[in-house]
């Protein structure tokens, strides 16, 4: 069914024809009777079943059967969700939101060491780790924020982030110069930060980055000599953006007490042609360009958010203060 609806221009009758009735019923029946029946819905579990059978003289343990039954119910649930989501797109009658994602990895801990954490979905289809220790919960949040920020820029750009906030962003045909623009914004905050660029990392850029301690570097690819240099830092994580930089999802999801919030992702600056200038003097073309650059960055700074910039570079960033005046003061100080 899912392979059918993934095809372009699939018709409703074609999709309905692929809805399996008997298979899910048999799986559910077997799962309900897990005390006597071992149901296997994923080939990756074959090895565990065979090992159990060797140790149990051809049988299986209740613990394994119970685990596989739970997995089977999750499988049929995901199948039903795929069907209902497709039919709802066609008919727009369902008022439920469903999100069904496989467990990708269990993390060492969450935002703090006393918090448990897991990652669900297919994150590793988008980012490949070339080097460095395992990713943390905070690393993954930062990588996501960095990818969304870099999606704003098509010219050669380097950005530095810390705790999902931009420390500095610079655009220049020469990536080393783009780095200098970004780093000059704030030379203190980037320590232990995330660096992202939308062009392959060159040796010249790698040499500049090596002068400070960073947690993660993200790029479409790394030149071989740049990679060799960066891999000398054993704790530095090198990440390749396999499917390009930017958000693939059209929706943002946030958990709240008793539910979740959904909203469209902020993917535009709006209708710039309809902007109204309220000052007596109209901005120059250069000022317009600088403001639009700053606005792209400001979208990704935690409120209250203040970004000062000139040309295609940030000059100061103030983030996350309860009073906007304080964010302004921080940005000026930086």
Residue frames relative to the residue before (quaternion, step in Angstrom):
aa qw qx qy qz dx dy dz
X 1.0000 0.0000 0.0000 0.0000 0.00 0.00 0.00
X 0.6982 0.4723 -0.2883 0.4543 3.58 0.79 -0.98
X 0.6272 0.5182 -0.3417 0.4706 3.60 1.06 -0.65
X 0.6427 0.5324 -0.3189 0.4492 3.57 1.06 -0.76
X 0.7294 0.4299 -0.2601 0.4642 3.59 0.77 -0.97
X 0.5721 0.5809 -0.3877 0.4300 3.59 1.24 -0.21
X 0.5650 0.6028 -0.3825 0.4136 3.57 1.25 -0.33
X 0.5247 -0.6380 0.4655 0.3176 3.52 -1.09 0.75
X 0.8481 0.1377 -0.1271 0.4955 3.58 -1.08 0.81
X 0.2525 0.7603 -0.5584 0.2152 3.61 1.03 0.67
X 0.3466 -0.7408 0.5363 0.2087 3.59 -1.00 0.77
X 0.6488 -0.5264 0.3825 0.3946 3.55 -1.23 0.42
X 0.6602 0.4935 -0.3348 0.4566 3.68 0.83 -0.78
X 0.6254 0.5384 -0.3407 0.4505 3.61 1.04 -0.76
X 0.6658 0.5000 -0.2980 0.4668 3.56 0.98 -0.86
X 0.6673 0.5112 -0.3046 0.4479 3.58 0.85 -0.96
X 0.6108 0.5708 -0.3462 0.4258 3.58 1.06 -0.74
X 0.7128 0.4638 -0.2493 0.4633 3.59 1.13 -0.66
X 0.4771 0.6612 -0.4544 0.3589 3.61 1.24 0.06
X 0.2717 -0.7801 0.5494 0.1253 3.56 -0.59 1.21
X 0.2241 -0.7816 0.5717 0.1101 3.57 -0.91 0.95
X 0.7378 0.4554 -0.2428 0.4350 3.57 0.70 -1.13
X 0.6387 0.5650 -0.3340 0.4016 3.59 0.92 -0.90
X 0.6969 0.4516 -0.2867 0.4777 3.63 0.73 -0.95
X 0.6238 0.5416 -0.3452 0.4455 3.60 1.05 -0.71
X 0.6644 0.4971 -0.3012 0.4698 3.58 0.96 -0.87
X 0.6468 0.5166 -0.3217 0.4596 3.56 0.98 -0.83
X 0.6640 0.4995 -0.3042 0.4659 3.58 0.92 -0.88
X 0.6381 0.5260 -0.3296 0.4557 3.59 0.99 -0.81
X 0.6647 0.4971 -0.2994 0.4705 3.56 0.93 -0.91
X 0.6498 0.5251 -0.3155 0.4500 3.58 1.02 -0.84
X 0.6307 0.5343 -0.3340 0.4529 3.57 1.00 -0.81
X 0.7496 0.3574 -0.1872 0.5247 3.58 1.07 -0.78
X 0.1665 0.8437 -0.4987 0.1084 3.58 1.07 0.72
X 0.5437 0.6128 -0.4209 0.3896 3.62 1.14 -0.34
X 0.7795 0.2824 -0.1449 0.5401 3.57 1.17 -0.60
X 0.7654 0.3317 -0.1555 0.5291 3.58 1.20 -0.47
X 0.2258 -0.7455 0.6123 0.1354 3.56 -1.04 0.84
X 0.0861 -0.8146 0.5735 0.0060 3.60 -0.48 1.19
X 0.0947 -0.8068 0.5831 0.0045 3.58 -0.77 1.08
X 0.0706 -0.8308 0.5521 -0.0028 3.57 -0.56 1.18
X 0.7411 0.3340 -0.1895 0.5508 3.58 1.27 -0.13
X 0.4571 -0.7108 0.4613 0.2701 3.63 -0.61 1.09
X 0.5882 0.5832 -0.3820 0.4098 3.61 1.12 -0.49
X 0.6530 0.5064 -0.3128 0.4684 3.61 1.26 -0.26
X 0.4116 0.7302 -0.4681 0.2797 3.62 1.23 -0.11
X 0.6614 0.5276 -0.3183 0.4277 3.59 0.87 -0.95
X 0.6568 0.5105 -0.3136 0.4580 3.60 0.97 -0.84
X 0.6415 0.5167 -0.3206 0.4677 3.58 1.04 -0.79
X 0.6606 0.5077 -0.3093 0.4584 3.58 0.92 -0.91
X 0.6473 0.5174 -0.3171 0.4613 3.58 0.98 -0.83
X 0.6356 0.5256 -0.3155 0.4693 3.55 1.04 -0.83
X 0.6690 0.5123 -0.2955 0.4502 3.58 0.95 -0.92
X 0.6196 0.5356 -0.3431 0.4600 3.58 1.08 -0.68
X 0.7255 0.4447 -0.2415 0.4663 3.54 0.91 -0.94
X 0.7514 0.3772 -0.1970 0.5043 3.61 1.16 -0.59
X 0.5174 -0.6749 0.4011 0.3404 3.61 1.19 0.56
X 0.7934 -0.3092 0.1463 0.5035 3.56 0.88 0.99
X 0.6608 0.4824 -0.3118 0.4831 3.58 1.26 -0.21
X 0.3447 -0.7012 0.5676 0.2597 3.55 -1.31 -0.29
X 0.5137 -0.6460 0.4657 0.3194 3.57 -1.16 0.52
X 0.6042 -0.5624 0.4200 0.3772 3.54 -1.20 0.53
X 0.6057 0.5744 -0.3589 0.4175 3.59 1.02 -0.74
X 0.6729 0.4781 -0.2913 0.4836 3.58 0.93 -0.91
X 0.6585 0.5167 -0.3225 0.4420 3.59 0.88 -0.92
X 0.6498 0.5175 -0.3160 0.4583 3.56 1.00 -0.82
X 0.6563 0.5113 -0.3126 0.4585 3.57 0.94 -0.89
X 0.6896 0.4743 -0.2831 0.4683 3.57 0.92 -0.88
X 0.6010 0.5477 -0.3604 0.4571 3.60 1.13 -0.58
X 0.6374 0.5154 -0.3241 0.4723 3.56 0.98 -0.85
X 0.6546 0.5111 -0.3073 0.4646 3.56 0.98 -0.87
X 0.6350 0.5342 -0.3256 0.4532 3.58 1.06 -0.77
X 0.6473 0.5012 -0.3216 0.4757 3.59 0.95 -0.83
X 0.6297 0.5232 -0.3311 0.4692 3.58 1.04 -0.74
X 0.6333 0.5404 -0.3238 0.4494 3.58 1.07 -0.77
X 0.6978 0.4480 -0.2833 0.4818 3.59 0.83 -0.94
X 0.6017 0.5542 -0.3546 0.4529 3.59 1.12 -0.63
X 0.6616 0.4957 -0.2998 0.4760 3.57 0.96 -0.89
X 0.6269 0.5396 -0.3301 0.4548 3.57 1.07 -0.76
X 0.6647 0.4892 -0.2963 0.4808 3.57 0.92 -0.90
X 0.6365 0.5319 -0.3283 0.4518 3.58 1.02 -0.78
X 0.6300 0.5293 -0.3325 0.4608 3.59 1.02 -0.78
X 0.6590 0.5038 -0.3036 0.4688 3.56 1.00 -0.85
X 0.6973 0.4735 -0.2870 0.4552 3.58 0.78 -1.00
X 0.6320 0.5321 -0.3408 0.4487 3.61 1.02 -0.75
X 0.6569 0.5022 -0.3113 0.4683 3.58 0.98 -0.85
X 0.6820 0.4801 -0.2961 0.4655 3.58 0.84 -0.95
X 0.6315 0.5310 -0.3391 0.4520 3.59 1.06 -0.69
X 0.6155 0.5305 -0.3531 0.4638 3.59 1.07 -0.67
X 0.6669 0.5006 -0.2937 0.4673 3.55 1.09 -0.73
X 0.8125 0.3016 -0.1162 0.4851 3.57 0.88 -0.99
X 0.1981 -0.8190 0.5083 0.1779 3.59 1.23 -0.55
X 0.4263 0.7077 -0.4597 0.3257 3.55 0.86 0.99
X 0.6494 0.5451 -0.3210 0.4220 3.58 1.15 -0.50
X 0.1963 -0.7933 0.5685 0.0952 3.57 -0.93 0.88
X 0.5266 0.6022 -0.4215 0.4271 3.58 1.03 0.79
X 0.2342 -0.7410 0.6106 0.1526 3.53 -1.22 0.60
X 0.0449 -0.8010 0.5969 -0.0105 3.57 -0.79 1.03
X 0.0301 -0.7679 0.6398 0.0037 3.52 -1.09 0.81
X 0.0132 0.8064 -0.5861 0.0781 3.57 -0.52 1.22
X 0.1128 0.8081 -0.5622 0.1350 3.57 -0.36 1.25
X 0.4362 -0.6940 0.4995 0.2804 3.60 -0.99 0.75
X 0.5398 -0.5887 0.4861 0.3547 3.56 -1.22 0.52
X 0.2181 -0.7934 0.5573 0.1116 3.57 -0.71 1.07
X 0.7837 -0.1933 0.1301 0.5758 3.58 0.93 -0.82
X 0.3536 -0.6713 0.6010 0.2514 3.51 -1.27 0.53
X 0.3147 -0.7738 0.5281 0.1523 3.54 -0.78 1.08
X 0.6544 -0.5236 0.3617 0.4085 3.58 -1.17 0.53
X 0.7373 -0.2246 0.1528 0.6186 3.56 1.07 -0.82
X 0.6069 -0.5886 0.4042 0.3490 3.54 -1.30 0.12
X 0.8302 -0.1422 0.1250 0.5243 3.54 -1.05 -0.79
X 0.7618 0.1486 -0.0856 0.6248 3.56 1.22 -0.66
X 0.6620 -0.5541 0.3265 0.3848 3.62 -1.11 0.57
X 0.6895 0.4806 -0.2997 0.4515 3.63 1.08 -0.53
X 0.6325 0.5222 -0.3341 0.4644 3.62 1.27 0.04
X 0.3596 -0.7087 0.5656 0.2203 3.56 -1.00 0.89
X 0.0141 -0.8153 0.5782 -0.0266 3.60 -1.09 0.62
X 0.0632 -0.7632 0.6420 0.0382 3.53 -1.22 0.64
X 0.2809 -0.7181 0.6068 0.1929 3.54 -1.31 0.36
X 0.1053 -0.7950 0.5968 0.0271 3.57 -0.79 1.05
X 0.6365 0.5318 -0.4009 0.3890 3.57 -1.16 0.60
X 0.5204 -0.6093 0.4756 0.3631 3.58 -1.12 -0.72
X 0.0147 -0.8463 0.5299 -0.0524 3.55 0.89 1.06
X 0.6973 0.4962 -0.2778 0.4363 3.58 0.92 -0.92
X 0.5379 0.5788 -0.4198 0.4465 3.60 1.26 -0.02
X 0.7124 0.4385 -0.2358 0.4946 3.56 1.22 -0.51
X 0.7998 0.1467 -0.0589 0.5790 3.58 1.05 -0.74
X 0.1370 -0.7813 0.6068 0.0504 3.55 -0.87 1.02
X 0.3020 -0.7501 0.5607 0.1781 3.57 -0.83 0.99
X 0.2458 -0.7902 0.5502 0.1115 3.58 -0.64 1.16
X 0.8114 -0.0011 0.0871 0.5779 3.54 1.06 -0.78
X 0.6930 0.5036 -0.3588 0.3707 3.53 -1.27 0.48
X 0.6564 -0.5232 0.3733 0.3950 3.52 -1.32 0.23
X 0.7196 -0.4607 0.2966 0.4265 3.55 -1.29 0.24
X 0.5454 -0.6302 0.4542 0.3148 3.52 -1.22 0.62
X 0.3083 -0.7324 0.5784 0.1844 3.54 -1.14 0.71
X 0.7053 -0.4251 0.3570 0.4408 3.54 -1.35 0.15
X 0.6967 0.4690 -0.2726 0.4694 3.57 0.88 -0.96
X 0.5896 0.5643 -0.3643 0.4486 3.60 1.08 -0.66
X 0.6783 0.5011 -0.2932 0.4504 3.55 0.89 -0.98
X 0.6258 0.5193 -0.3348 0.4761 3.59 1.01 -0.76
X 0.6750 0.4968 -0.2934 0.4598 3.58 0.93 -0.91
X 0.6351 0.5251 -0.3313 0.4594 3.59 0.98 -0.81
X 0.6410 0.5205 -0.3172 0.4664 3.57 1.00 -0.83
X 0.6664 0.4966 -0.2998 0.4685 3.58 0.91 -0.92
X 0.6511 0.5224 -0.3140 0.4523 3.58 0.99 -0.85
X 0.6532 0.5159 -0.3138 0.4569 3.58 0.96 -0.85
X 0.6632 0.4993 -0.3062 0.4661 3.57 0.96 -0.84
X 0.6375 0.5162 -0.3280 0.4685 3.58 1.01 -0.77
X 0.7043 0.4778 -0.2877 0.4392 3.58 0.77 -0.99
X 0.5533 0.6125 -0.3940 0.4044 3.61 1.18 -0.41
X 0.5832 0.5981 -0.3617 0.4139 3.59 1.24 -0.34
X 0.7690 0.3780 -0.1585 0.4905 3.59 1.16 -0.58
X 0.2139 -0.7766 0.5821 0.1110 3.56 -1.00 0.90
X 0.6202 0.5149 -0.3457 0.4804 3.60 1.16 -0.52
X 0.6577 -0.4919 0.3656 0.4379 3.63 -1.22 0.34
X 0.0793 0.8211 -0.5470 0.1425 3.57 -0.49 1.23
X 0.1250 -0.7470 0.6481 0.0790 3.53 -1.21 0.68
X 0.0343 -0.7894 0.6129 0.0002 3.57 -0.98 0.88
X 0.1896 -0.7458 0.6292 0.1094 3.54 -1.20 0.67
X 0.0554 -0.8078 0.5868 -0.0009 3.58 -0.85 0.98
X 0.0588 -0.7624 0.6430 0.0427 3.53 -1.28 0.51
X 0.8304 -0.0426 -0.0188 0.5552 3.58 -0.68 1.11
X 0.6980 -0.5048 0.2110 0.4620 3.56 1.02 1.08
X 0.6272 0.5226 -0.3500 0.4593 3.65 1.22 0.00
X 0.4689 -0.6580 0.4983 0.3145 3.62 -0.97 0.73
X 0.2694 -0.7358 0.5995 0.1633 3.58 -1.00 0.90
X 0.7754 -0.1693 0.1378 0.5925 3.54 1.14 -0.68
X 0.0807 -0.7788 0.6216 0.0234 3.56 -1.17 0.69
X 0.0368 0.8042 -0.5918 0.0409 3.56 -0.96 0.88
X 0.1729 -0.7712 0.6071 0.0823 3.55 -1.09 0.78
X 0.2298 0.7493 -0.5916 0.1889 3.56 -0.92 0.96
X 0.5746 -0.5919 0.4266 0.3708 3.63 -1.05 0.66
X 0.6930 0.3811 -0.2390 0.5634 3.57 1.19 -0.63
X 0.4078 -0.7454 0.4686 0.2417 3.60 -0.46 1.18
X 0.6027 0.5497 -0.3672 0.4470 3.60 1.05 -0.64
X 0.6608 0.4868 -0.3009 0.4856 3.58 1.03 -0.79
X 0.6101 0.5397 -0.3474 0.4646 3.58 1.07 -0.72
X 0.6342 0.5208 -0.3172 0.4753 3.58 1.05 -0.79
X 0.6509 0.5213 -0.3241 0.4467 3.58 0.89 -0.90
X 0.6388 0.5202 -0.3223 0.4664 3.58 1.00 -0.80
X 0.6817 0.4844 -0.2909 0.4647 3.58 0.90 -0.93
X 0.7011 0.4828 -0.2736 0.4477 3.58 0.83 -1.01
X 0.6286 0.5588 -0.3392 0.4213 3.60 1.05 -0.72
X 0.5289 0.6380 -0.4074 0.3836 3.60 1.19 -0.44
X 0.7795 -0.1016 0.1338 0.6034 3.56 0.95 -0.93
X 0.1572 -0.8339 0.5256 0.0603 3.58 -0.31 1.21
X 0.6284 0.5347 -0.3369 0.4536 3.59 1.27 -0.01
X 0.6997 0.5139 -0.2804 0.4095 3.59 0.75 -1.06
X 0.6395 0.5730 -0.3597 0.3652 3.68 0.88 -0.70
X 0.4736 0.6674 -0.4621 0.3417 3.64 1.17 -0.27
X 0.8272 0.1019 -0.1196 0.5395 3.57 -0.63 1.16
X 0.4871 0.7005 -0.4006 0.3340 3.57 1.23 0.41
X 0.5335 -0.5845 0.5099 0.3374 3.51 -1.42 -0.27
X 0.1241 -0.7825 0.6078 0.0535 3.57 -0.89 0.96
X 0.0080 0.7981 -0.6015 0.0343 3.56 -0.92 0.92
X 0.0250 0.7776 -0.6283 -0.0034 3.56 -1.09 0.71
X 0.4136 -0.7407 0.4844 0.2135 3.56 -1.12 0.65
X 0.6517 0.3936 -0.3291 0.5587 3.54 1.23 0.58
X 0.6472 -0.5035 0.3685 0.4379 3.65 -1.15 0.33
X 0.4657 -0.6753 0.5002 0.2773 3.56 -1.03 0.86
X 0.2507 -0.7782 0.5654 0.1089 3.55 -0.76 1.13
X 0.6659 -0.4860 0.3745 0.4244 3.56 -1.29 0.22
X 0.6299 0.5441 -0.3329 0.4431 3.58 0.99 -0.84
X 0.6698 0.4765 -0.2944 0.4875 3.59 0.94 -0.85
X 0.6394 0.5407 -0.3258 0.4390 3.58 0.96 -0.87
X 0.6370 0.5279 -0.3292 0.4551 3.59 0.98 -0.79
X 0.6569 0.5021 -0.3089 0.4701 3.59 1.01 -0.80
X 0.6601 0.5131 -0.3079 0.4540 3.56 0.94 -0.90
X 0.6381 0.5704 -0.3237 0.4034 3.58 1.01 -0.82
X 0.5720 0.6142 -0.3792 0.3896 3.58 1.21 -0.31
X 0.7518 0.2569 -0.1885 0.5773 3.60 1.24 -0.24
X 0.5155 -0.6183 0.4891 0.3358 3.57 -1.28 0.33
X 0.0032 -0.7942 0.6065 -0.0368 3.56 -0.82 1.04
X 0.4691 -0.6729 0.5004 0.2773 3.57 -1.19 0.58
X 0.8147 0.0132 0.0845 0.5735 3.58 0.84 -1.07
X 0.0807 -0.7392 0.6642 0.0767 3.55 -1.20 0.68
X 0.1035 -0.7996 0.5914 0.0113 3.57 -0.81 1.07
X 0.1699 0.7720 -0.5966 0.1387 3.57 -0.95 0.91
X 0.6255 -0.5190 0.4023 0.4213 3.60 -1.23 0.25
X 0.7652 -0.1723 0.0970 0.6127 3.57 1.18 -0.62
X 0.3359 -0.7177 0.5737 0.2074 3.56 -1.35 0.21
X 0.4529 -0.6435 0.5334 0.3103 3.59 -0.90 0.87
X 0.6278 -0.5932 0.3458 0.3666 3.59 -1.01 0.79
X 0.6883 0.4632 -0.2996 0.4712 3.60 0.91 -0.85
X 0.6184 0.5259 -0.3460 0.4704 3.60 1.10 -0.63
X 0.6492 0.5175 -0.3138 0.4606 3.57 0.97 -0.85
X 0.6402 0.5302 -0.3305 0.4470 3.59 0.95 -0.85
X 0.6620 0.5007 -0.3058 0.4665 3.57 0.98 -0.84
X 0.7038 0.4786 -0.2748 0.4473 3.60 0.81 -0.99
X 0.6442 0.5429 -0.3284 0.4271 3.60 1.07 -0.67
X 0.5101 0.6265 -0.4315 0.4015 3.58 1.24 -0.06
X 0.6426 0.4524 -0.3119 0.5339 3.57 1.28 -0.35
X 0.3151 -0.8241 0.4388 0.1701 3.57 -0.06 1.32
X 0.7160 0.4498 -0.2604 0.4660 3.60 1.07 -0.61
X 0.5509 0.6158 -0.3916 0.4049 3.58 1.26 -0.22
X 0.2600 -0.7671 0.5701 0.1381 3.58 -0.81 1.02
X 0.1503 -0.7691 0.6171 0.0706 3.58 -0.86 1.02
X 0.0653 -0.8224 0.5645 -0.0264 3.57 -0.60 1.19
X 0.2137 -0.7525 0.6112 0.1205 3.55 -0.95 0.94
X 0.3167 -0.7207 0.5866 0.1900 3.56 -0.90 0.98
X 0.2460 -0.8437 0.4618 0.1198 3.55 0.02 1.34
X 0.7877 0.2889 -0.1379 0.5264 3.58 1.05 -0.77
X 0.6844 -0.4528 0.2859 0.4948 3.57 1.14 0.55
X 0.4871 -0.6644 0.4946 0.2768 3.53 -1.30 0.35
X 0.6083 0.5504 -0.4134 0.3953 3.53 -0.93 0.90
X 0.6187 -0.5665 0.4094 0.3588 3.51 -1.33 0.28
X 0.2800 -0.7514 0.5728 0.1701 3.55 -0.92 0.91
X 0.6725 0.5054 -0.2970 0.4518 3.59 1.12 -0.65
X 0.3835 -0.7150 0.5396 0.2249 3.55 -1.12 0.69
X 0.7328 0.3739 -0.2096 0.5285 3.56 1.27 -0.31
X 0.2340 -0.7112 0.6395 0.1747 3.53 -1.24 0.58
X 0.1387 -0.7914 0.5942 0.0380 3.55 -0.93 0.96
X 0.0287 0.7857 -0.6169 0.0346 3.58 -0.89 0.95
X 0.3981 -0.7154 0.5214 0.2407 3.53 -0.95 0.87
X 0.0423 -0.7578 0.6508 0.0201 3.52 -1.16 0.76
X 0.6663 -0.4693 0.3624 0.4523 3.58 -1.24 0.19
X 0.8469 0.1468 -0.1295 0.4944 3.55 -0.69 1.11
X 0.8372 -0.0072 0.0020 0.5469 3.61 1.15 0.15
X 0.4362 -0.6514 0.5368 0.3119 3.53 -1.25 -0.54
X 0.3155 -0.7058 0.5996 0.2069 3.53 -1.29 0.51
X 0.1195 -0.7716 0.6216 0.0631 3.57 -1.07 0.81
X 0.1203 0.7699 -0.6256 0.0376 3.53 -1.14 0.64
X 0.5835 -0.5421 0.4602 0.3922 3.56 -1.27 0.38
X 0.4821 -0.6545 0.4920 0.3117 3.56 -1.02 0.75
X 0.4607 -0.6795 0.5039 0.2686 3.55 -1.05 0.83
X 0.0533 0.8506 -0.5140 0.0969 3.56 0.04 1.32
X 0.7547 0.3309 -0.1830 0.5362 3.62 1.22 0.04
X 0.4553 -0.6468 0.5303 0.3051 3.54 -1.31 0.26
X 0.5901 -0.5639 0.3718 0.4422 3.56 1.27 0.01
X 0.6681 -0.4722 0.3805 0.4311 3.55 -1.31 -0.21
X 0.2375 -0.8184 0.5067 0.1303 3.56 0.03 1.30
X 0.5944 0.5779 -0.3673 0.4218 3.60 1.13 -0.55
X 0.7021 0.4575 -0.2623 0.4784 3.58 1.19 -0.52
X 0.3948 0.7239 -0.4845 0.2921 3.61 1.25 0.09
X 0.2345 -0.7664 0.5865 0.1169 3.57 -1.06 0.82
X 0.2575 -0.7582 0.5831 0.1375 3.56 -0.75 1.08
X 0.1787 -0.8254 0.5310 0.0688 3.60 -0.61 1.12
X 0.5614 0.5704 -0.4060 0.4411 3.61 1.25 0.00
X 0.6204 -0.5595 0.3934 0.3838 3.57 -1.21 0.50
X 0.7446 0.3383 -0.2037 0.5381 3.59 1.02 -0.79
X 0.4038 -0.6949 0.5416 0.2464 3.55 -0.97 0.88
X 0.5065 -0.6348 0.4703 0.3453 3.64 -0.99 0.69
X 0.4801 -0.6289 0.5191 0.3232 3.56 -1.18 0.56
X 0.6823 -0.4642 0.3558 0.4386 3.57 -1.27 0.19
X 0.6500 0.5135 -0.3168 0.4620 3.58 1.02 -0.81
X 0.6541 0.5071 -0.3098 0.4680 3.57 1.03 -0.79
X 0.6096 0.5372 -0.3479 0.4677 3.56 1.04 -0.74
X 0.6632 0.5109 -0.3065 0.4530 3.59 0.87 -0.97
X 0.6613 0.5050 -0.3071 0.4618 3.59 0.96 -0.87
X 0.6601 0.5081 -0.3136 0.4558 3.57 0.98 -0.84
X 0.6564 0.5019 -0.3196 0.4638 3.58 0.97 -0.79
X 0.6024 0.5334 -0.3484 0.4809 3.58 1.10 -0.69
X 0.6849 0.4919 -0.2821 0.4576 3.57 0.85 -0.98
X 0.6362 0.5353 -0.3332 0.4446 3.57 1.03 -0.75
X 0.6233 0.5406 -0.3399 0.4514 3.59 1.02 -0.77
X 0.6603 0.4770 -0.3003 0.4962 3.56 1.06 -0.77
X 0.6646 0.5518 -0.3078 0.3988 3.56 0.86 -1.01
X 0.5612 0.6062 -0.3801 0.4160 3.60 1.13 -0.58
X 0.7618 0.3822 -0.1736 0.4934 3.56 1.14 -0.69
X 0.5503 0.5631 -0.4033 0.4663 3.57 1.30 0.30
X 0.4856 -0.6814 0.4589 0.2989 3.58 -0.88 0.92
X 0.4847 -0.6817 0.4760 0.2714 3.54 -0.97 0.94
X 0.5244 -0.2233 -0.8215 0.0141 1.49 -2.08 1.36
X 0.1982 -0.8224 0.5319 0.0378 3.54 -0.82 1.08
X 0.0064 0.7733 -0.6328 0.0383 3.53 -0.89 1.03
X 0.0027 0.7877 -0.6156 0.0261 3.60 -0.86 0.98
X 0.1344 -0.7510 0.6427 0.0698 3.54 -0.88 1.02
X 0.0955 0.8008 -0.5860 0.0790 3.57 -0.89 0.86
X 0.1091 -0.7403 0.6554 0.1025 3.52 -1.38 0.24
X 0.8084 0.0620 -0.0917 0.5781 3.52 -0.75 1.04
X 0.7185 -0.4014 0.3175 0.4709 3.56 -0.96 -0.85
X 0.6144 0.4863 -0.3904 0.4834 3.53 0.70 1.15
X 0.4177 -0.6684 0.5477 0.2806 3.53 -1.19 0.55
X 0.2706 -0.7574 0.5744 0.1523 3.55 -1.19 0.67
X 0.7880 -0.1099 0.0876 0.5995 3.57 1.09 -0.68
X 0.1198 -0.7883 0.6023 0.0385 3.56 -1.05 0.84
X 0.0458 -0.7737 0.6318 0.0106 3.55 -0.93 0.97
X 0.0081 -0.8491 0.5232 -0.0726 3.57 -0.62 1.14
X 0.8900 0.2412 -0.0980 0.3744 3.46 -1.42 0.35
X 0.4790 0.6577 -0.4585 0.3574 3.60 1.12 0.47
X 0.5676 -0.6167 0.4257 0.3409 3.55 -1.11 0.67
X 0.7477 0.2718 -0.1667 0.5824 3.59 1.18 -0.59
X 0.4949 -0.6760 0.4596 0.2946 3.56 -0.86 0.97
X 0.5877 0.5792 -0.3670 0.4294 3.59 1.10 -0.66
X 0.6557 0.5033 -0.3157 0.4659 3.59 1.00 -0.79
X 0.6157 0.5234 -0.3469 0.4761 3.62 1.04 -0.71
X 0.6329 0.5272 -0.3289 0.4619 3.59 1.04 -0.77
X 0.6573 0.5117 -0.3132 0.4561 3.57 0.93 -0.91
X 0.6442 0.5187 -0.3230 0.4599 3.59 0.97 -0.83
X 0.6604 0.5114 -0.3076 0.4559 3.57 0.95 -0.91
X 0.6414 0.5055 -0.3182 0.4814 3.60 1.02 -0.77
X 0.6438 0.5248 -0.3160 0.4586 3.57 0.95 -0.90
X 0.6515 0.5031 -0.3129 0.4739 3.58 0.96 -0.89
